[in-house]
Amino acid sequence: SPSIRQAGYEPSELIGRSPLENLIHPEDKEVLKQSLSRLLATKSREITEYRIRDRKGSCIWVETISNPILDWEGNVIYVACSTRDITQRKKVEAARRESEERYLLLAENMTDVIHLHTPDPELHFAYVSPSIRVAGYEPSELIGKPAIGLFFGPEGAEIIRQALLRFLETKRGEVIEYPAIMKDGSRRWVETISSPVFDREGNLIYIANSSRDITSRKRVEEALRESQQQMADIISFLPEAIMALDLNGKVMIWNQAMEVLTGVLAKDILGKGDYEYSLPFYGYRRPILVDMVLEPHEGWEAEYLGFKREGTAVIGEVFIPTFGPHGSYLLAKATALCDEIGNTVGAIESVRDMTERRIMEQKLERSRTELHVAAEIQKSFIPKTTPDIANFEVAAVTIPAMEVGGDFYDFITLPHGGHGLVIADVAGKSIPAALFMALSRMIIRASAAHQSLATEVLRNANNMIASDATAGMFVTLLFGVLDGEALTLKYANAGHPTPLIFKSMDCRYAEERACGIALGAKEGVSYEEQTIKFMPGDVAVFYTDGVTEAMNTRGELFGMQRLIGAVSKTCQSPAEEIMARILEEVSAFRGDREQNDDLTLVVLKASPRVEEHSLISVHSRDEEIPRVGEELERIMSGAGFAGKQILDMQLAVEEAFINIIRHGYHGAYGAILIAIDFQEGRLTVTIEDDAPPFDPTRFQEPDFSADLEKRPIGGLGIHLMRSLSDEMRYDFETGKNRLKLIKIKDRPLIGAHQEAG
């Protein structure tokens, strides 16, 4: 319409143009677009406020009422707009907002309220400044009204009345604090500077007041009082004894723990000075640690152990021989007490009775000394090296636990030949166990020097130990005599874990069962002798319960089965490696758990022989077969052959032996000579007979693919001999058959039985 000229535009300039091009303020274009979108979507009226720019570029706030014009089908074909200038209204609204913000700022930063009261009992308002509005009142609401009951509640009214009486008496003003009642009924704490106003005759005509809201301060003060009370309660009930002095050296804190420590009640000591607080400790007046915070007392500092200063704090420990039944160790720490601006206002000291702890530390130190002595005793009796024993490998170790026990092992060169082997576990811990261990070792050595039988060594040793043993002291001990030439160990056992025996042929575990009564438990005990007959490569493991009873973090024991498993895996290895494997598995099993018992191991291994020769003359009888098999096992196990290799060779030789009896001599009498020779890792069994010539190496292999019923009889025995040995040779000289079956020690096991099948 032509009224657009108010913005400096002619209608013709805008016809056909979008108002969004130049007319609408850039910041309000989105507002207008959203309004138009809603109108098109809802087909209803929209009222929008936005800014337009006149030809000069000035902004004009306008309000537009937009109505859709629809065709017969309900489509919007035009938007009819009625726009009016609302710039003045917007300015008024902005001014109102600014006024509200100023009022909010004033409300948040209250200024003092000035008010005059007539000095009558009701204290009527004579004047109130506009700042009373912060209390919700208009000044006009209060002028001429009584303050008592309206602005001053009962508590505040009484405070004002008392102040009024003082005004009349002293004619001087004062600062008073009281709770005031706001118009909404809430209470606020107010601080008022009240001054009396007198006329020329000296009559009190007004009470002039300048008041401010101190509610926040009161809350802080109340919180501080509560905090101080809580701190006082905390100090009173702290488990540590605490006292505090003011700058005059007078006691201002003496908590319950201090009452218990000294036997002096707080009511009898609070406010006392002149070092009276030292009397309960020393029996005479003198400075204590807390005094050294307030003043230097260099002469007294030397009495404190570890005395040191840390800023305003001092720390020290003192032994007072007159405090407590047998004297007391007291650890004290004192520091300055400061106010909010850092001025020292006193000093506080905490005292802790360290007597029990120091006594325990002294006992612990004595125990450590005892443990060291016991460990040295134990260490001194453990052999530095293992002996050289013919045809045996020896490995031994003792690993002491944190708590020294009495495990030990020993090797004794016997006057009548052979070597004595000892492994033992003394009951008890520390020095008594170590001394009992030394006694047991000495008695065993003395008895072994005069006795050749292990049973007699233990019997004599037991009688000597039992007759002089302290109650409850005993030792489990195994003593044996080792013969390197005969490959035997003859031993007697006094309550010790029985040794584990592993046969070299198949690393099979054989359990020893003999076990007697521990030495020292009872006099007059007899012991049974046991003999271990070693074959070359056999292994014997002697141990203490520190091995099988090693415990992991879950409380599980290492146990016998794990020990057997560890040895089985390595029984073909040297004795040192077997022992190392056991220790490794025990350590891995225990994990992070501390070792709580001594661990002792002795490993014996009969040395495999490097060369072996044997010649056996037998008759052509089946009864001779076991004799040949035993000799073959002896030589092969001694040479370190695996169990399967030994069994294969025994079967191959047995099959050859049966063939000679059945098919060579046809059951008649005949002589058979068997030579067994082992050297350089190669075993050769030569079987010689004078039966008719027969070369098994030229015998055709059976056809295993043919049906069993159609397969010709014979040939399976020769197939077994060829399959179970590594080589098979034959020759016929001087009227004798000579069959050689060869087995190579280090050749990988292939599963000969499967080849044979």
Secondary structure, DSSP 8 states (H G I E B T S, - for coil): -GGGGGGT--HHHHTTS-TTTTTB-GGGHHHHHHHHHHHHHH-S-EEEEEEEE-TTS-EEEEEEEEEEEE-TTS-EEEEEEEEEE-HHHHHHHHHHHHHHHHHHHHHHS---EEEEE-SSTT-BEEEE-GGGGGGT--HHHHBTSBSBTTTB-HHHHHHHHHHHHHHHHH---EEEEEEEE-TTS-EEEEEEEEEEEE-TT--EEEEEEEEEE-HHHHHHHHHHHHHHHHHHHHHHH-SSEEEEEETTS-EEEE-HHHHHHHS--HHHHTT--TTGGGHHHHSS----TTHHHHS--HHHHTTSEEEEEETTEEEEEEEETTSSTT-EEEEEEEEEEE-TTS-EEEEEEEEEE-HHHHHHHHHHHHHHHHHHHHHHHHHHHS-SS---BTTEEEEEEEE--SS--EEEEEEEE-TTSSEEEEEEEESS-HHHHHHHHHHHHHHHHHHHHH-SSHHHHHHHHHHHHHHH--TT--EEEEEEEEETTTTEEEEEEES----EEEETTTTEEEE-------BTS-TT----EEEEE--TT-EEEEE-HHHHT-B-TTS-B-HHHHHHHHHHHHTTS-HHHHHHHHHHHHHHHHTTS---S-EEEEEEEE---S-EEEEEEEES-GGGHHHHHHHHHHHHHHTT--HHHHHHHHHHHHHHHHHIIIIISTTS--EEEEEEEEETTEEEEEEEE-SS---GGGS----TTS-TTTS-S--HHHHHHHHHSSEEEEEEETTEEEEEEEEETTS----HHHHH-
